[in-house]
Amino acid sequence: MGARITLVRGDITAQDVDAVVNAANSSLLGGGGVDGAIHRAGGPEILAACRELRATTLPDGLPTGQAVATTAGNLAARHVIHTVGPVYAKREDRSGLLASAYRESLRVADEVGARTVAFPAISAGVYGWPMDDAARLAVETVGSTRTAVEEARFVLFGDEAYDAFTRAEQALG
């Protein structure tokens, strides 16, 4: 059964959940947007854990569509699940990779025992994915993925994202 989907406007770093999903880049070493905010708010423990992953199991970085968990450092959450969404391309359908980022995040959440997970709008920021399509893919994928996660909370920054996810959720029924 899929997780119950909830939508909130707000700051993903302030969510009191078991796991926060980070829209990371493949280096796992921080960046802009959600990634930078999570690293700043979580403190140096997250970066140290990511560096350890790069030194051991992920020497080439985290592939697009995959996910991995680390400590959440100073965040209220217990875990950060890092996932790499695809960069949007008009001439190539990469929607399978975006769906995979959500599915793999839920798989990792199940592995670490997370029952509440906060998601950003993966790939809808600097990676250029059109917001309405990003929202549709996110809601459809999370809603149809078998998981022990009870609540998948989409934490949306700004009206455009919140409105797009609201439309996607209503369309799903």
Steps between C-alpha positions, in 0.01 A plus 500: 500500500621852425567764759242762594598818317490835675598840363644786702653835416820552688861422574597136458783539753247582774285188455462265797505172305700178507679584174550802277570441131779712357494591131874449480751517220700188419807621692303491829718787622236771523379757252228758458127499562362222720837324506683803638224574751507143637879500531500842672219416744622147571857603567833334429390146593306467172796607288730268696263207436482587130879521477519155662261361237713652223815350655345152528188380318439791256842610368342625174208671675133408523344412163190686381182332620668328795486579873709455814450592868723684745461652842289815520746681724327793671168459315189384687492198267704186577616442141571688180426299188707644217368444149611635164226609265558543128561830327197574278553461126236583235645255250538200733240343728666471839176454696598142588806634682290753691251230602794282605632776730169490690469118500860453614453761775202302629701175480779656707241642742370145548855374559560753779154454653368847417121535524481874424699646212524860376562542127594810303391547138793301357649640175252791493751766605834559333465170307223669301219243511166672424317528834165353391665192349738462797201511736300247295792255487574542870141449619432209263825321586482544877129416504549174309823372659467220756663620821475482878525881507173630646529868405677646199503874565580721203653815646464769239671833490280762339153522351589366153621168641221470756233573239650254249513221760144580611380463138694175459356356820144599401546345154610174659177490695 
